[in-house]
């Protein structure tokens, strides 16, 4: 049995596949945007947001009965920041982390009931220079390995901590700033990272889908190099590495000016050589035009050859054979921003 | 006791439904009474400064209310979301 949670602009949906078809339960949280899903041992978490009522977190043990927590991550009154929505949950085995907009990192040691800010990042000396991108000022990717952490903030850049989150440094050398020529003087922040993926066996190797291209670091972010050979465009949001096979996935979009599949040809690209070369992943792609993109939180995998992604047009694509064949489910949903494969 | 009526959308964030009774002399104390029963609503109705969220409207007995607006034991407090969005 395969279960998929979708987070959309208009509620969440639980898809259950038994090999013979799919059933759909939902919408969960009708009327609310569902921005992220997470897990903390046996507890499921869903982040919701509303243009009128702000963000919140719900928890569930069975994916059907959900209850709100009393105190989601919040900014102190004197910061002049708003808690617009939660973008990412990350569980490192002991602690739960959350990336939010306005950009910040929070942590919980009680499965998401209470949250504490990580001041070393949230009050970083460069914060006065942080400027939002099109999607807002968001902390949207979190990687952790022991005391080392990486957080991606749009349109600010990647930060690394080597001391469990006490202190942080920008790590963007080799990546052009989002709004300057490549040969312009390099600012300390202003790099629009879209997606990160990490090698679990060699955590200093990280892949990056950036606003300005596709990059890889082998030194934990101290230096980044372009790896775009075979890609039809270097813009996009998804960057995924399958921990089981080592296969990489990304989904190129035409450009920052036109964020749709190139010529309407929706395709996942893969790499089996750590990003050195990229090719179209498998078969099953339609000839009919597909002008819906894929957002950074809308791709997930289980490490056993199953991957699923949702599009801004509300369609859902799945593969069960490590990306060799792809199938579009016979259903459509509101704009999809979050996908969780259970 | 004054009656607070919540919009249906906030039903997702409550444990005790959309209708609440509170003892209060003004809207601020009425909301605090509501938050005692439904703590998760505080972040959804007030912003980080403690003010009513920009796109939340609250009426007391049919009149647009602010936090210092008076509330009577017979008052009906209606919380609405702004008509906007897509």
Interface residues (C-beta under 8 A of the other chain):
Chain A: X29 X30 X31 X32 X48 X50 X51 X52 X53 X54 X55 X56 X58 X67 X68 X69 X70 X71 X72 X74 X75 X76 X77 X79 X80 X81 X82 X83
Chain B: X8 X9 X10 X12 X13 X14 X15 X39 X40 X43 X44 X45 X47 X48 X49 X50 X53 X55 X56 X81 X82 X84 X85
